[in-house]
Amino acid sequence: MNPITMQLAADKYIRMALEEDINSEDVSTNAVMPEGRKGDVQLICKEDGIIAGLQVFERVFTMLDEQTRVECYVKDGDAVTKGQTLAVVTGDIRVLLSGERTALNYLQRMSGIATYTRKVAGLLEGSGTRLLDTRKTTPCMRIFEKYAVRVGGGHNHRYNLSDGVLLKDNHIDAAGGVREAIEAARAYAPFVRKIEVETENIAMVREAVDAGADIIMLDNMTPEEMAEAIRVIDGRAETECSGNMTRENIATITALGVDYVSSGALTHSAPILDISLKHLRVLEGES
């Protein structure tokens, strides 16, 4: 995540998260630390995984106090192990205490997604099929969660509804059919936009191919149905399979030759990576 993206997009969400957690004051911190004192605290990994979100973690603290310093010993995308010290945060102890939970919430969530994505992407290695995320993200967390997917070795599908044309079942029903939906999208969308259409059976696949869809999604089909659909498409459109694609079953489609597989589980079902801030020290003689 580059600094421009951080300033333009991520900052507003980080600020909202801090405002959610600090309504008027941090009563606990102000009780034990009424005056500013300099200190440091270690970022400790408590299980093996892939780290993601270190810039966001740091930004939480620097938003509270720009003098805070975070010295990282790893970078996003690195494999980390249980017991490893990942970073040291130094600054006003009141900032370290008040920012701790928000900073860890981001880092744990993003690292969990990167860890899960890395495992799923490994199942597709060598197949030529690219792993995609979806819009099944936590509200106001999409920029962070989709970044974590990339760190884990996956790729991003469209970012939001303005980012591309994807005609799903309800769009098709609203338009009156697959062909009608594709023709309406072709007439309305800018010519640079690809048109993707969701299909649930071979008849819909045939209609989508004949109507000139650029990408055809094979939704909740069996491996046998997907194989038949790919034969019908015969290279005339890119192919994406979707629907209950998880770490447990994604290996079943690796031999089909599908171009993409999209998995909502990357963002909605990944467990957090357990990471903590420990061993806070007051730096004597500093204030």
BALOBA-1460 file (C-alpha; in Angstrom, 3 decimals):
// residues 287
<rec num="1" residu="m" x="0.000" y="0.000" z="0.000"/>
<rec num="2" residu="n" x="1.749" y="3.170" z="-1.148"/>
<rec num="3" residu="p" x="1.722" y="6.459" z="0.834"/>
<rec num="4" residu="i" x="-0.683" y="8.147" z="-1.592"/>
<rec num="5" residu="t" x="-3.236" y="5.366" z="-1.184"/>
<rec num="6" residu="m" x="-2.784" y="5.538" z="2.566"/>
<rec num="7" residu="q" x="-3.469" y="9.266" z="2.690"/>
<rec num="8" residu="l" x="-6.366" y="9.326" z="0.219"/>
<rec num="9" residu="a" x="-8.234" y="6.177" z="1.174"/>
<rec num="10" residu="a" x="-7.014" y="4.329" z="4.246"/>
<rec num="11" residu="d" x="-6.630" y="7.288" z="6.600"/>
<rec num="12" residu="k" x="-10.334" y="8.051" z="6.798"/>
<rec num="13" residu="y" x="-11.172" y="4.486" z="7.781"/>
<rec num="14" residu="i" x="-8.374" y="4.326" z="10.352"/>
<rec num="15" residu="r" x="-9.623" y="7.581" z="11.853"/>
<rec num="16" residu="m" x="-13.162" y="6.160" z="12.037"/>
<rec num="17" residu="a" x="-11.866" y="3.063" z="13.807"/>
<rec num="18" residu="l" x="-9.981" y="5.167" z="16.362"/>
<rec num="19" residu="e" x="-13.006" y="7.386" z="16.940"/>
<rec num="20" residu="e" x="-15.111" y="4.275" z="17.477"/>
<rec num="21" residu="d" x="-12.712" y="3.065" z="20.187"/>
<rec num="22" residu="i" x="-11.920" y="6.425" z="21.832"/>
<rec num="23" residu="n" x="-15.224" y="8.241" z="22.247"/>
<rec num="24" residu="s" x="-13.980" y="11.034" z="24.503"/>
<rec num="25" residu="e" x="-10.955" y="9.655" z="26.356"/>
<rec num="26" residu="d" x="-9.137" y="6.446" z="27.235"/>
<rec num="27" residu="v" x="-10.150" y="6.264" z="30.881"/>
<rec num="28" residu="s" x="-7.929" y="3.280" z="31.747"/>
<rec num="29" residu="t" x="-4.790" y="4.806" z="30.240"/>
<rec num="30" residu="n" x="-5.360" y="8.256" z="31.690"/>
<rec num="31" residu="a" x="-5.838" y="6.698" z="35.127"/>
<rec num="32" residu="v" x="-2.458" y="4.941" z="35.169"/>
<rec num="33" residu="m" x="-0.498" y="7.413" z="33.005"/>
<rec num="34" residu="p" x="-1.760" y="10.953" z="33.690"/>
<rec num="35" residu="e" x="1.394" y="12.491" z="32.206"/>
<rec num="36" residu="g" x="3.285" y="11.612" z="29.058"/>
<rec num="37" residu="r" x="6.211" y="9.206" z="29.429"/>
<rec num="38" residu="k" x="8.281" y="7.630" z="26.705"/>
<rec num="39" residu="g" x="8.237" y="3.856" z="26.394"/>
<rec num="40" residu="d" x="8.340" y="0.960" z="23.996"/>
<rec num="41" residu="v" x="6.480" y="-2.284" z="23.444"/>
<rec num="42" residu="q" x="7.208" y="-5.383" z="21.371"/>
<rec num="43" residu="l" x="5.008" y="-6.803" z="18.616"/>
<rec num="44" residu="i" x="5.033" y="-10.574" z="19.131"/>
<rec num="45" residu="c" x="3.697" y="-13.249" z="16.766"/>
<rec num="46" residu="k" x="1.824" y="-16.024" z="18.591"/>
<rec num="47" residu="e" x="1.333" y="-18.434" z="15.671"/>
<rec num="48" residu="d" x="2.849" y="-19.204" z="12.275"/>
<rec num="49" residu="g" x="1.497" y="-17.302" z="9.288"/>
<rec num="50" residu="i" x="1.957" y="-14.545" z="6.711"/>
<rec num="51" residu="i" x="2.210" y="-10.974" z="7.949"/>
<rec num="52" residu="a" x="0.218" y="-8.210" z="6.247"/>
<rec num="53" residu="g" x="-0.770" y="-4.696" z="7.247"/>
<rec num="54" residu="l" x="2.346" y="-3.331" z="8.911"/>
<rec num="55" residu="q" x="1.868" y="0.121" z="7.358"/>
<rec num="56" residu="v" x="-1.690" y="0.246" z="8.654"/>
<rec num="57" residu="f" x="-0.537" y="-0.914" z="12.090"/>
<rec num="58" residu="e" x="2.033" y="1.895" z="12.140"/>
<rec num="59" residu="r" x="-0.398" y="4.502" z="10.856"/>
<rec num="60" residu="v" x="-2.756" y="3.947" z="13.790"/>
<rec num="61" residu="f" x="-0.038" y="5.112" z="16.178"/>
<rec num="62" residu="t" x="1.300" y="7.965" z="14.046"/>
<rec num="63" residu="m" x="-2.234" y="9.274" z="13.577"/>
<rec num="64" residu="l" x="-2.463" y="9.570" z="17.354"/>
<rec num="65" residu="d" x="1.029" y="11.062" z="17.605"/>
<rec num="66" residu="e" x="3.287" y="11.637" z="14.626"/>
<rec num="67" residu="q" x="6.338" y="11.256" z="16.874"/>
<rec num="68" residu="t" x="5.641" y="7.534" z="17.387"/>
<rec num="69" residu="r" x="8.210" y="5.245" z="15.775"/>
<rec num="70" residu="v" x="7.672" y="1.664" z="14.620"/>
<rec num="71" residu="e" x="10.790" y="-0.367" z="13.844"/>
<rec num="72" residu="c" x="9.772" y="-3.442" z="11.824"/>
<rec num="73" residu="y" x="11.948" y="-6.522" z="11.547"/>
<rec num="74" residu="v" x="9.783" y="-8.094" z="8.833"/>
<rec num="75" residu="k" x="7.865" y="-6.836" z="5.804"/>
<rec num="76" residu="d" x="4.412" y="-7.584" z="4.411"/>
<rec num="77" residu="g" x="4.325" y="-10.991" z="2.747"/>
<rec num="78" residu="d" x="6.981" y="-12.538" z="4.981"/>
<rec num="79" residu="a" x="6.351" y="-15.859" z="6.681"/>
<rec num="80" residu="v" x="6.428" y="-15.361" z="10.447"/>
<rec num="81" residu="t" x="6.634" y="-17.903" z="13.258"/>
<rec num="82" residu="k" x="5.270" y="-18.344" z="16.759"/>
<rec num="83" residu="g" x="7.304" y="-16.389" z="19.285"/>
<rec num="84" residu="q" x="8.965" y="-14.128" z="16.717"/>
<rec num="85" residu="t" x="9.403" y="-10.431" z="17.513"/>
<rec num="86" residu="l" x="8.038" y="-8.566" z="14.502"/>
<rec num="87" residu="a" x="8.521" y="-4.939" z="15.523"/>
<rec num="88" residu="v" x="9.084" y="-2.514" z="18.376"/>
<rec num="89" residu="v" x="6.836" y="0.520" z="18.849"/>
<rec num="90" residu="t" x="8.363" y="3.511" z="20.658"/>
<rec num="91" residu="g" x="6.631" y="6.670" z="21.785"/>
<rec num="92" residu="d" x="4.343" y="8.259" z="24.360"/>
<rec num="93" residu="i" x="3.066" y="5.375" z="26.491"/>
<rec num="94" residu="r" x="-0.438" y="6.867" z="26.392"/>
<rec num="95" residu="v" x="-0.394" y="6.483" z="22.602"/>
<rec num="96" residu="l" x="0.925" y="2.924" z="22.783"/>
<rec num="97" residu="l" x="-1.859" y="1.938" z="25.161"/>
<rec num="98" residu="s" x="-4.688" y="3.795" z="23.427"/>
<rec num="99" residu="g" x="-3.778" y="2.657" z="19.901"/>
<rec num="100" residu="e" x="-2.993" y="-0.960" z="20.780"/>
<rec num="101" residu="r" x="-6.350" y="-2.598" z="20.100"/>
<rec num="102" residu="t" x="-7.162" y="-0.762" z="16.885"/>
<rec num="103" residu="a" x="-3.675" y="-1.364" z="15.480"/>
<rec num="104" residu="l" x="-3.809" y="-5.064" z="16.340"/>
<rec num="105" residu="n" x="-7.330" y="-5.453" z="14.953"/>
<rec num="106" residu="y" x="-6.081" y="-4.339" z="11.540"/>
<rec num="107" residu="l" x="-2.863" y="-6.355" z="11.652"/>
<rec num="108" residu="q" x="-4.478" y="-9.564" z="12.912"/>
<rec num="109" residu="r" x="-7.313" y="-9.402" z="10.386"/>
<rec num="110" residu="m" x="-5.107" y="-8.590" z="7.406"/>
<rec num="111" residu="s" x="-2.483" y="-11.177" z="8.351"/>
<rec num="112" residu="g" x="-5.174" y="-13.814" z="8.777"/>
<rec num="113" residu="i" x="-6.464" y="-13.138" z="5.270"/>
<rec num="114" residu="a" x="-2.945" y="-13.213" z="3.810"/>
<rec num="115" residu="t" x="-2.232" y="-16.493" z="5.607"/>
<rec num="116" residu="y" x="-5.422" y="-18.165" z="4.403"/>
<rec num="117" residu="t" x="-4.954" y="-16.834" z="0.864"/>
<rec num="118" residu="r" x="-1.384" y="-18.165" z="0.712"/>
<rec num="119" residu="k" x="-2.641" y="-21.654" z="1.600"/>
<rec num="120" residu="v" x="-5.404" y="-21.584" z="-1.017"/>
<rec num="121" residu="a" x="-3.136" y="-20.108" z="-3.714"/>
<rec num="122" residu="g" x="-0.710" y="-22.945" z="-3.072"/>
<rec num="123" residu="l" x="-3.392" y="-25.450" z="-4.062"/>
<rec num="124" residu="l" x="-3.637" y="-23.788" z="-7.493"/>
<rec num="125" residu="e" x="0.094" y="-23.543" z="-8.076"/>
<rec num="126" residu="g" x="1.082" y="-24.816" z="-11.510"/>
<rec num="127" residu="s" x="-2.512" y="-25.004" z="-12.765"/>
<rec num="128" residu="g" x="-2.584" y="-21.677" z="-14.649"/>
<rec num="129" residu="t" x="-5.758" y="-20.716" z="-12.759"/>
<rec num="130" residu="r" x="-5.657" y="-17.362" z="-10.953"/>
<rec num="131" residu="l" x="-7.220" y="-16.974" z="-7.500"/>
<rec num="132" residu="l" x="-9.566" y="-13.989" z="-7.072"/>
<rec num="133" residu="d" x="-11.304" y="-12.408" z="-4.106"/>
<rec num="134" residu="t" x="-14.884" y="-11.039" z="-4.135"/>
<rec num="135" residu="r" x="-16.871" y="-8.119" z="-2.718"/>
<rec num="136" residu="k" x="-17.776" y="-10.236" z="0.334"/>
<rec num="137" residu="t" x="-15.720" y="-8.002" z="2.582"/>
<rec num="138" residu="t" x="-16.261" y="-6.393" z="5.973"/>
<rec num="139" residu="p" x="-17.890" y="-2.950" z="5.591"/>
<rec num="140" residu="c" x="-15.247" y="-0.182" z="5.612"/>
<rec num="141" residu="m" x="-12.489" y="-2.834" z="5.531"/>
<rec num="142" residu="r" x="-12.405" y="-3.581" z="1.802"/>
<rec num="143" residu="i" x="-9.250" y="-1.633" z="0.962"/>
<rec num="144" residu="f" x="-7.384" y="-3.464" z="3.729"/>
<rec num="145" residu="e" x="-8.806" y="-6.916" z="3.056"/>
<rec num="146" residu="k" x="-8.229" y="-6.830" z="-0.687"/>
<rec num="147" residu="y" x="-4.667" y="-5.627" z="-0.107"/>
<rec num="148" residu="a" x="-4.143" y="-8.591" z="2.232"/>
<rec num="149" residu="v" x="-5.346" y="-10.976" z="-0.492"/>
<rec num="150" residu="r" x="-2.640" y="-9.645" z="-2.813"/>
<rec num="151" residu="v" x="-0.013" y="-10.003" z="-0.103"/>
<rec num="152" residu="g" x="-1.081" y="-13.630" z="0.295"/>
<rec num="153" residu="g" x="-0.620" y="-14.374" z="-3.401"/>
<rec num="154" residu="g" x="-4.183" y="-13.899" z="-4.657"/>
<rec num="155" residu="h" x="-5.572" y="-11.353" z="-7.115"/>
<rec num="156" residu="n" x="-8.356" y="-8.797" z="-6.844"/>
<rec num="157" residu="h" x="-11.666" y="-9.066" z="-8.655"/>
<rec num="158" residu="r" x="-13.484" y="-5.736" z="-9.131"/>
<rec num="159" residu="y" x="-13.096" y="-3.373" z="-6.197"/>
<rec num="160" residu="n" x="-16.666" y="-2.077" z="-6.160"/>
<rec num="161" residu="l" x="-19.820" y="-1.687" z="-8.241"/>
<rec num="162" residu="s" x="-18.283" y="1.144" z="-10.252"/>
<rec num="163" residu="d" x="-15.275" y="-0.945" z="-11.189"/>
<rec num="164" residu="g" x="-16.736" y="-3.387" z="-13.694"/>
<rec num="165" residu="v" x="-19.805" y="-5.091" z="-15.168"/>
<rec num="166" residu="l" x="-20.860" y="-8.342" z="-13.515"/>
<rec num="167" residu="l" x="-24.353" y="-9.509" z="-14.406"/>
<rec num="168" residu="k" x="-25.577" y="-11.836" z="-11.672"/>
<rec num="169" residu="d" x="-28.790" y="-13.851" z="-11.416"/>
<rec num="170" residu="n" x="-30.942" y="-10.954" z="-10.240"/>
<rec num="171" residu="h" x="-29.604" y="-8.645" z="-12.963"/>
<rec num="172" residu="i" x="-30.499" y="-11.315" z="-15.513"/>
<rec num="173" residu="d" x="-33.982" y="-11.696" z="-14.036"/>
<rec num="174" residu="a" x="-34.456" y="-7.908" z="-14.075"/>
<rec num="175" residu="a" x="-33.406" y="-7.684" z="-17.727"/>
<rec num="176" residu="g" x="-35.513" y="-10.630" z="-18.836"/>
<rec num="177" residu="g" x="-32.737" y="-13.062" z="-19.760"/>
<rec num="178" residu="v" x="-29.023" y="-13.566" z="-20.327"/>
<rec num="179" residu="r" x="-28.948" y="-12.116" z="-23.837"/>
<rec num="180" residu="e" x="-31.061" y="-9.125" z="-22.864"/>
<rec num="181" residu="a" x="-28.806" y="-8.362" z="-19.878"/>
<rec num="182" residu="i" x="-25.628" y="-8.577" z="-21.966"/>
<rec num="183" residu="e" x="-27.057" y="-6.423" z="-24.745"/>
<rec num="184" residu="a" x="-28.207" y="-3.787" z="-22.231"/>
<rec num="185" residu="a" x="-24.775" y="-3.743" z="-20.581"/>
<rec num="186" residu="r" x="-23.039" y="-3.511" z="-23.954"/>
<rec num="187" residu="a" x="-25.182" y="-0.506" z="-24.878"/>
<rec num="188" residu="y" x="-24.704" y="1.277" z="-21.548"/>
<rec num="189" residu="a" x="-21.189" y="0.560" z="-20.278"/>
<rec num="190" residu="p" x="-18.082" y="2.294" z="-21.655"/>
<rec num="191" residu="f" x="-16.466" y="0.274" z="-24.437"/>
<rec num="192" residu="v" x="-13.354" y="-0.324" z="-22.294"/>
<rec num="193" residu="r" x="-15.376" y="-2.374" z="-19.781"/>
<rec num="194" residu="k" x="-15.432" y="-6.135" z="-20.074"/>
<rec num="195" residu="i" x="-18.807" y="-7.748" z="-19.487"/>
<rec num="196" residu="e" x="-18.981" y="-10.736" z="-17.163"/>
<rec num="197" residu="v" x="-22.123" y="-12.800" z="-16.730"/>
<rec num="198" residu="e" x="-22.992" y="-15.374" z="-14.092"/>
<rec num="199" residu="t" x="-24.372" y="-18.683" z="-15.385"/>
<rec num="200" residu="e" x="-25.880" y="-21.599" z="-13.491"/>
<rec num="201" residu="n" x="-26.342" y="-24.212" z="-16.204"/>
<rec num="202" residu="i" x="-25.164" y="-25.165" z="-19.697"/>
<rec num="203" residu="a" x="-28.126" y="-23.489" z="-21.403"/>
<rec num="204" residu="m" x="-27.159" y="-20.163" z="-19.822"/>
<rec num="205" residu="v" x="-23.544" y="-20.729" z="-20.843"/>
<rec num="206" residu="r" x="-24.543" y="-21.212" z="-24.471"/>
<rec num="207" residu="e" x="-26.673" y="-18.068" z="-24.399"/>
<rec num="208" residu="a" x="-23.856" y="-16.042" z="-22.821"/>
<rec num="209" residu="v" x="-21.343" y="-17.215" z="-25.440"/>
<rec num="210" residu="d" x="-23.714" y="-16.449" z="-28.310"/>
<rec num="211" residu="a" x="-24.413" y="-12.978" z="-26.873"/>
<rec num="212" residu="g" x="-20.714" y="-12.157" z="-26.756"/>
<rec num="213" residu="a" x="-19.930" y="-12.106" z="-23.031"/>
<rec num="214" residu="d" x="-16.265" y="-11.412" z="-22.326"/>
<rec num="215" residu="i" x="-16.112" y="-13.479" z="-19.129"/>
<rec num="216" residu="i" x="-18.455" y="-16.283" z="-18.156"/>
<rec num="217" residu="m" x="-18.784" y="-17.220" z="-14.515"/>
<rec num="218" residu="l" x="-19.657" y="-20.844" z="-13.793"/>
<rec num="219" residu="d" x="-21.558" y="-20.550" z="-10.539"/>
<rec num="220" residu="n" x="-22.103" y="-23.493" z="-8.182"/>
<rec num="221" residu="m" x="-21.574" y="-26.067" z="-10.920"/>
<rec num="222" residu="t" x="-20.203" y="-29.555" z="-10.381"/>
<rec num="223" residu="p" x="-16.739" y="-30.309" z="-11.810"/>
<rec num="224" residu="e" x="-18.455" y="-32.296" z="-14.569"/>
<rec num="225" residu="e" x="-20.740" y="-29.387" z="-15.454"/>
<rec num="226" residu="m" x="-17.801" y="-26.975" z="-15.453"/>
<rec num="227" residu="a" x="-15.846" y="-29.265" z="-17.787"/>
<rec num="228" residu="e" x="-18.804" y="-29.346" z="-20.191"/>
<rec num="229" residu="a" x="-19.197" y="-25.549" z="-19.958"/>
<rec num="230" residu="i" x="-15.527" y="-25.027" z="-20.822"/>
<rec num="231" residu="r" x="-15.945" y="-27.252" z="-23.876"/>
<rec num="232" residu="v" x="-18.974" y="-25.204" z="-24.961"/>
<rec num="233" residu="i" x="-17.139" y="-21.894" z="-24.467"/>
<rec num="234" residu="d" x="-14.142" y="-23.231" z="-26.414"/>
<rec num="235" residu="g" x="-11.946" y="-20.203" z="-25.798"/>
<rec num="236" residu="r" x="-14.515" y="-17.647" z="-26.946"/>
<rec num="237" residu="a" x="-14.649" y="-16.071" z="-23.481"/>
<rec num="238" residu="e" x="-12.602" y="-16.132" z="-20.316"/>
<rec num="239" residu="t" x="-13.907" y="-18.453" z="-17.627"/>
<rec num="240" residu="e" x="-14.349" y="-18.030" z="-13.886"/>
<rec num="241" residu="c" x="-15.715" y="-20.589" z="-11.466"/>
<rec num="242" residu="s" x="-17.333" y="-19.504" z="-8.236"/>
<rec num="243" residu="g" x="-19.602" y="-20.726" z="-5.484"/>
<rec num="244" residu="n" x="-18.410" y="-22.325" z="-2.245"/>
<rec num="245" residu="m" x="-14.789" y="-22.287" z="-3.339"/>
<rec num="246" residu="t" x="-12.876" y="-22.942" z="-0.106"/>
<rec num="247" residu="r" x="-9.534" y="-24.319" z="0.949"/>
<rec num="248" residu="e" x="-11.185" y="-27.721" z="1.395"/>
<rec num="249" residu="n" x="-12.555" y="-28.170" z="-2.137"/>
<rec num="250" residu="i" x="-10.719" y="-25.787" z="-4.438"/>
<rec num="251" residu="a" x="-8.242" y="-28.476" z="-5.531"/>
<rec num="252" residu="t" x="-11.062" y="-30.282" z="-7.361"/>
<rec num="253" residu="i" x="-11.047" y="-27.722" z="-10.194"/>
<rec num="254" residu="t" x="-7.312" y="-27.418" z="-10.857"/>
<rec num="255" residu="a" x="-7.345" y="-29.776" z="-13.828"/>
<rec num="256" residu="l" x="-10.292" y="-28.107" z="-15.599"/>
<rec num="257" residu="g" x="-8.335" y="-25.298" z="-17.251"/>
<rec num="258" residu="v" x="-10.564" y="-22.506" z="-15.935"/>
<rec num="259" residu="d" x="-8.969" y="-19.058" z="-16.108"/>
<rec num="260" residu="y" x="-10.053" y="-17.795" z="-12.695"/>
<rec num="261" residu="v" x="-11.546" y="-19.079" z="-9.474"/>
<rec num="262" residu="s" x="-13.158" y="-16.580" z="-7.108"/>
<rec num="263" residu="s" x="-13.532" y="-17.278" z="-3.417"/>
<rec num="264" residu="g" x="-15.463" y="-15.184" z="-0.928"/>
<rec num="265" residu="a" x="-13.938" y="-17.336" z="1.807"/>
<rec num="266" residu="l" x="-10.634" y="-15.487" z="1.407"/>
<rec num="267" residu="t" x="-12.143" y="-12.487" z="3.163"/>
<rec num="268" residu="h" x="-15.254" y="-13.720" z="4.961"/>
<rec num="269" residu="s" x="-13.920" y="-16.929" z="6.506"/>
<rec num="270" residu="a" x="-10.213" y="-16.389" z="7.174"/>
<rec num="271" residu="p" x="-9.408" y="-16.557" z="10.915"/>
<rec num="272" residu="i" x="-7.227" y="-13.848" z="12.397"/>
<rec num="273" residu="l" x="-3.512" y="-14.400" z="12.952"/>
<rec num="274" residu="d" x="-2.821" y="-14.171" z="16.678"/>
<rec num="275" residu="i" x="-0.423" y="-11.258" z="17.311"/>
<rec num="276" residu="s" x="0.090" y="-9.269" z="20.512"/>
<rec num="277" residu="l" x="1.810" y="-6.203" z="21.895"/>
<rec num="278" residu="k" x="3.804" y="-7.324" z="24.949"/>
<rec num="279" residu="h" x="6.530" y="-6.291" z="27.380"/>
<rec num="280" residu="l" x="5.793" y="-2.578" z="27.572"/>
<rec num="281" residu="r" x="8.667" y="-0.669" z="29.162"/>
<rec num="282" residu="v" x="8.891" y="2.800" z="30.614"/>
<rec num="283" residu="l" x="12.136" y="4.291" z="29.348"/>
<rec num="284" residu="e" x="13.701" y="5.799" z="32.444"/>
<rec num="285" residu="g" x="14.684" y="9.421" z="32.258"/>
<rec num="286" residu="e" x="12.510" y="9.999" z="29.154"/>
<rec num="287" residu="s" x="9.308" y="11.995" z="28.991"/>
